[in-house]
């Protein structure tokens, strides 16, 4: 009734109305990222140079990939808390398998991929067939994988990463027109992002993942093979965790605690990117920007002089705040 | 003649009224298995030395106290993942305030319980008023506590006076004070759950939040209350640990994996993870099972990293042993 009264009459206001209604549809993550980015480039001039931007994109690529994997499990209604341990496993295991010989780089990544896939499969199978909540399964798996890896390598990393292994995380393609140096990690992110975007937004698999996240019973009754899809979601997440692990290790080097807390960062990135916990909603590009927003926020706080441990405090506040905001909006709509 | 039949009958009645959870049979199996393995591959202390039996109980105290609080929260349909860092904060703050002086003990205890109550209140408010999924809410507060503690303290801080060590080391006759306190807490938890209105409301809220609300319960208050109690038990665990270690360190909570293990023992004890069903006696058995495993690993000389693996596997399998028959779909 009131809307009818203020319905625009002239062409100009009609156009403005149209523009505004489209602006309102933009997910909040983009304007937030833009504002933070502008603030950061005022604080530190490196962020306004092309080199600085490329370095930022190189640094955030691993987290973005982990977050995309996490998004798939989250939108199926589950959680995957084991990906941080998976990153640790990839780094420590590879350092052992590489044996300081560049020729071992790709076999090592291949073996890690196989182990990663089997971990994802166990996660999915235990959730599907033993009916254990994914939170418990993946939390247990987090301990299990971490313990096994530390036992395997004997508590400390062995050797170093060879350059061809590290390339994926820290390499650049030099002398690219316009960009200058283009990070290889960003290329991996773009390829993975496009693949998952197609899988998630354009195939039946994506629709079925969202369907079981939204309403398992309805999905089953309409013919979705719930267990198969769930296992596939966990396996996809683990594959991306292995890719992200190779890139994290390549960027950061060998370290026993390298993957610690990455599962929470990935969940935080998803939440900021508008993924609904409990399932039913998600978008690849928004999640990538969720990861960027998280990283730029932390860069900003570092530039402002906040000590490193307080990163966790900010992350905790963001997770709670974002989920509370989504819950509030959902209630308002109803 | 008559007296024996009466005692027999009343014994059976008492036995039935106790509702001994099935986990106690599992407890016996675990105890005998580790005892036999110990007999075969080590010096057989578990079965022959009564001190080891008491040692198992002492090892269970830290986990046991916080697990009772966790039981209450889980019965109420929520969960608390922030206990590990609350334990750390308690241990560091209490020894920081005490600084080895007996006159500061009371002040320190008041401070840490106040911190615990605030953390529990915040957890409860986020879960009930902001409607944030309890897993995420308490993981968030756990991250916040982690950041604060790692930003403020990095090593052993302060110390506790000799008089405070009675909690960790003193004995009454041959029974350690800490074990007595654990049993008092268990009995307290049992009393709250089965003899008070609050306990009955907690089962109602955990079973079906909506029905509880429609039948006139102030469900939010019940959940907040459970969260506060849980945080207070975490504080008590922290005080026990600091009195054992004689100084607080920021890593004691996460190193003990108290968040995951308290949840695991609650679930092993037969409490439903989705709430509404369960009790403290089962949790006690779960805690003692973990204590036995600890002792057995120690006796058999299992690699410390492998014990992490075995514990992770036990958590998953124990939960699976309850859930695999359910028709319910989980995610």
Interface residues (C-beta under 8 A of the other chain):
Chain A: X76 X77 X78 X79 X126 X127 X129 X130 X131 X132 X133 X134 X135 X136 X137 X139 X140 X141 X142 X143 X144 X146 X147 X148 X150 X151 X155 X212 X213 X216 X217 X220 X226 X230 X264 X267 X271 X277 X278 X279 X307 X308 X309 X310 X311 X312 X313 X314 X315 X316 X317 X319 X320 X323 X324 X327 X328 X331
Chain B: X126 X130 X131 X132 X133 X135 X136 X137 X139 X140 X141 X142 X143 X144 X146 X147 X148 X150 X151 X257 X260 X263 X264 X267 X273 X303 X305 X306 X307 X308 X309 X311 X312 X313 X315 X316 X319 X320 X323 X324 X326 X328 X329 X330 X331
